[in-house]
Amino acid sequence: MIAESDIAGPLDAEPKYLQWTPVIAGALAATALSLILVTFAAAVGLGVSSTAPTWRDASVALWLLSGVYLILQAIISFAFGGYVAGRLRRPLAAGPSDQVESRDGLHGLAVWALAVVLGATVAALGGVATTARPSPATASNSSAAEPVLSYELDRLFRAARRPANVDLRGERAEAGRILLTSSGHDGVSADDRNYLVQLVASTTGLSPADAERRVDNGIANARTALNRSRRSTIIIAFSLATALLLGAVAAWAAACAGGRHRDGAPLPDWMLHSDRLARRRIVVQ
């Protein structure tokens, strides 16, 4: 008769503390599910920012709903990946339940970390693929204001008649850099405002008075757009931080649950307590 110790040594003698096959499988599963949920949200119009000018009309409730959805999809995705890793992890030896659960939880955290890196890589590759690399001739004519203030710049240089093949990228970039200062404490300086009035008047053919009114409206609209963009950026930052932190907790807990299902062990006490409460509510109803 062969003793159990002859088949597998003690827990501390296991050659690998971290098994990468379950971790990679869980990370891929979490990333795939996250992409599906994020794509669905983008398709139905959930988002706190966009390159289109109409996103500024979104209500605060839509912003908050988008942030909550971002958190929920992260919890679901990371929990799914952690459960896959915990269920697939192969225990090489029997050991105390707390050590087995710790190993399952660490595999869940590894899934979370790898999935975060994969998601960031996919997002970076998508941004590079959708953004054309500017040539050296046009690099100086680019402006950081274009993604946010493109509509304001269109209205600023709108003209009834303009010769064909007129390149306004330089003027737009310069005007955009000036409009970016409108969100500061001091706003657009008087010299910049006067220069912008002259630039608009010479480009569009408007009278000085009409060009001055258009510039004042453009500065006010740019200030509003930049403030809304700043608020949406803050919401995104807090939502992402919360989603990642809660995703780590969900990955750990799901990996532990997957490990218990793998070993045929009962769920943790807090899961059993939640399940009993849910059953009691169903019986009462």
For each residue, the residues with C-beta under 8 A, 3 or more apart:
1:
2: 6 7
3: 6 7
4: 7 8 94
5: 8 9 10
6: 2 3
7: 2 3 4
8: 4 5 92 93 94
9: 5 13 14 93
10: 5 13 93 95
11: 14 93 94 95 96 99
12:
13: 9 10 93
14: 9 11 17 92 93
15: 92
16: 19 92
17: 14 103 106
18: 23 106 107 110
19: 16 22 23 89 90 107
20: 23 24
21: 24 25 88
22: 19 25 26 84 85 86 87 88 89 90 107
23: 18 19 20 26 27 85 107 110 111 114
24: 20 21 27 28 114
25: 21 22 28 29 84 85 88
26: 22 23 29 30 81 82 83 84 85 88 107 108 111 115 255
27: 23 24 30 31 81 85 110 111 114 115 118
28: 24 25 31 32 81 118
29: 25 26 32 33 80 81 84
30: 26 27 33 34 77 78 80 81 82 84 111 112 115 251
31: 27 28 34 35 77 81 115 118 119 122
32: 28 29 35 36
33: 29 30 36 37 76 77 80 81
34: 30 31 37 38 73 74 77 115 119
35: 31 32 38 39 119 122
36: 32 33 39 40
37: 33 34 40 41 73 76 77
38: 34 35 41 42 73
39: 35 36 42 43
40: 36 37 43 44
41: 37 38 44 46 47 66 69 70 73
42: 38 39 45 46 47
43: 39 40
44: 40 41
45: 42
46: 41 42 62 65 66 69
47: 41 42 50 55 58 66
48: 58 62 63 66 67 232 235 236 239
49: 55 229 232 233 236
50: 47 54 55
51: 147 150
52: 55
53: 56 150 151
54: 50 57
55: 47 49 50 52 58
56: 53 224 225 228
57: 54
58: 47 48 55 62 63
59: 62 63
60: 63 64
61: 64 65
62: 46 48 58 59 65 66
63: 48 58 59 60 66 67 231 232 235
64: 60 61 67 68 235
65: 46 61 62 68 69
66: 41 46 47 48 62 63 69 70 235 239
67: 48 63 64 70 71 235 236 238 239
68: 64 65 71 72 239
69: 41 46 65 66 72 73
70: 41 66 67 73 74 239 240 243
71: 67 68 74 75 239 242 243 246
72: 68 69 75 76
73: 34 37 38 41 69 70 76 77 243
74: 34 70 71 77 78 243 244 246 247 250
75: 71 72 78 79 243 246 247 250
76: 33 37 72 73 79 80 250
77: 30 31 33 34 37 73 74 80 81 115 247
78: 30 74 75 81 82 111 112 115 247 248 250 251 254
79: 75 76 82 83 247 250 251 253 254
80: 29 30 33 76 77 83 84 254
81: 26 27 28 29 30 31 33 77 78 84 85 108 111 112 115 251 254
82: 26 30 78 79 85 86 107 108 111 112 250 251 252 253 254 255 258
83: 26 79 80 86 87 254 255 257 258
84: 22 25 26 29 30 80 81 87 88 111 258
85: 22 23 25 26 27 81 82 88 89 104 107 108 110 111 255 258
86: 22 82 83 89 104 107 108 254 255 256 257 258 259 261 262
87: 22 83 84 258 259 261 262
88: 21 22 25 26 84 85 258 262
89: 19 22 85 86 103 104 107 255 258 259 262
90: 19 22
91: 94 95 100 103 259 262 263
92: 8 14 15 16
93: 8 9 10 11 13 14
94: 4 8 11 91
95: 10 11 91 99 100
96: 11 99 100
97: 100 101 265
98: 101 102
99: 11 95 96 102 103
100: 91 95 96 97 103 104 259 263
101: 97 98 104 105 256 259 260
102: 98 99 105 106
103: 17 89 91 99 100 106 107 259
104: 85 86 89 100 101 107 108 255 256 258 259
105: 101 102 108 109 252 253 255 256
106: 17 18 102 103 109 110
107: 18 19 22 23 26 82 85 86 89 103 104 110 111 255
108: 26 81 82 85 86 104 105 111 112 251 252 253 254 255 256
109: 105 106 112 113 248 251 252 255
110: 18 23 27 85 106 107 113 114
111: 23 26 27 30 78 81 82 84 85 107 108 114 115 251 255
112: 30 78 81 82 108 109 115 116 247 248 251 252
113: 109 110 116 117
114: 23 24 27 110 111 117 118
115: 26 27 30 31 34 77 78 81 111 112 118 119
116: 112 113 119 120 244
117: 113 114 120 121
118: 27 28 31 114 115 121 122
119: 31 34 35 115 116 122 123
120: 116 117 123 124
121: 117 118 124 125
122: 31 35 118 119 125 126
123: 119 120 126 127
124: 120 121 127 128
125: 121 122 128 129
126: 122 123 129 130
127: 123 124 130 131
128: 124 125 131
129: 125 126
130: 126 127
131: 127 128
132:
133:
134: 138 139 142
135: 138 139
136: 139
137:
138: 134 135 141 142 169
139: 134 135 136 142
140: 170 173
141: 138 169 170 173
142: 134 138 139 146 169 173
143: 146 172 173 174 176 177
144: 147 176 177 180
145: 148 149 153 173 176 177 179 180 222
146: 142 143 149 150 153 172 173 176
147: 51 144 150
148: 145 225 226 229
149: 145 146 152 153 176 179 180 222 225 226
150: 51 53 146 147 153 154
151: 53 154 155 225
152: 149 155 156 179 218 221 222 225
153: 145 146 149 150 156 157 172 175 176 179
154: 150 151 157 158
155: 151 152 158 214 217 218 221
156: 152 153 175 200 214 215 218
157: 153 154 168 171 172 175 200 203 204
158: 154 155 204
159: 162 203 204 205 206
160: 205
161: 205
162: 159 166 204
163: 166
164:
165:
166: 162 163
167: 170
168: 157 171 172 203
169: 138 141 142 172 173
170: 140 141 167 173 174
171: 157 168 174 175 199 203
172: 143 146 153 157 168 169 175 176
173: 140 141 142 143 145 146 169 170 176 177
174: 143 170 171 177 178 199
175: 153 156 157 171 172 178 179 196 199 200
176: 143 144 145 146 149 153 172 173 179 180
177: 143 144 145 173 174 180 181
178: 174 175 181 188 192 195 196
179: 145 149 152 153 175 176 182 188 218 219 222
180: 144 145 149 176 177 183 222 226
181: 177 178 184 186 187 188 189 192
182: 179 187 188 219 220 222 223 226
183: 180 222 223 226 227 230
184: 181 187
185:
186: 181 189
187: 181 182 184 219 223
188: 178 179 181 182 192 193 196 219
189: 181 186 192 193
190: 193 194
191: 194 195
192: 178 181 188 189 195 196
193: 188 189 190 196 197 215 219
194: 190 191 197 198
195: 178 191 192 198 199
196: 175 178 188 192 193 199 200 215
197: 193 194 200 201 208 211 212 215
198: 194 195 201 202 211
199: 171 174 175 195 196 202 203
200: 156 157 175 196 197 203 204 206 211 214 215
201: 197 198 204 205 206 207 208 211
202: 198 199
203: 157 159 168 171 199 200
204: 157 158 159 162 200 201 211 214
205: 159 160 161 201
206: 159 200 201 210 211 214
207: 201 210 211
208: 197 201 211 212
209: 212 213
210: 206 207 213 214
211: 197 198 200 201 204 206 207 208 214 215
212: 197 208 209 215 216
213: 209 210 216 217
214: 155 156 200 204 206 210 211 217 218
215: 156 193 196 197 200 211 212 218 219
216: 212 213 219 220
217: 155 213 214 220 221
218: 152 155 156 179 214 215 221 222
219: 179 182 187 188 193 215 216 222 223
220: 182 216 217 223 224
221: 152 155 217 218 224 225
222: 145 149 152 179 180 182 183 218 219 225 226
223: 182 183 187 219 220 226 227
224: 56 220 221 227 228
225: 56 148 149 151 152 221 222 228 229
226: 148 149 180 182 183 222 223 229 230
227: 183 223 224 230 231
228: 56 224 225 231 232
229: 49 148 225 226 232 233
230: 183 226 227 233 234
231: 63 227 228 234 235
232: 48 49 63 228 229 235 236
233: 49 229 230 236 237
234: 230 231 237 238
235: 48 63 64 66 67 231 232 238 239
236: 48 49 67 232 233 239 240
237: 233 234 240 241
238: 67 234 235 241 242
239: 48 66 67 68 70 71 235 236 242 243
240: 70 236 237 243 244
241: 237 238 244 245
242: 71 238 239 245 246
243: 70 71 73 74 75 239 240 246 247
244: 74 116 240 241 247 248
245: 241 242 248 249
246: 71 74 75 242 243 249 250
247: 74 75 77 78 79 112 243 244 250 251
248: 78 109 112 244 245 251 252
249: 245 246 252 253
250: 74 75 76 78 79 82 246 247 253 254
251: 30 78 79 81 82 108 109 111 112 247 248 254 255
252: 82 105 108 109 112 248 249 255 256
253: 79 82 105 108 249 250 256 257
254: 78 79 80 81 82 83 86 108 250 251 257 258
255: 26 82 83 85 86 89 104 105 107 108 109 111 251 252 258 259
256: 86 101 104 105 108 252 253 259 260 268
257: 83 86 253 254 260 261 267 268 271
258: 82 83 84 85 86 87 88 89 104 254 255 261 262
259: 86 87 89 91 100 101 103 104 255 256 262 263 265
260: 101 256 257 263 265 266 267 268
261: 86 87 257 258 264
262: 86 87 88 89 91 258 259
263: 91 100 259 260
264: 261
265: 97 259 260
266: 260 272
267: 257 260 271 272 275
268: 256 257 260 271 272
269: 272 273
270: 273 274
271: 257 267 268 274 275
272: 266 267 268 269 275 276
273: 269 270 276 277
274: 270 271 277 278
275: 267 271 272 278 279
276: 272 273 279 280
277: 273 274 280 281
278: 274 275 281 282
279: 275 276 282 283
280: 276 277 283 284
281: 277 278 284 285
282: 278 279 285
283: 279 280
284: 280 281
285: 281 282
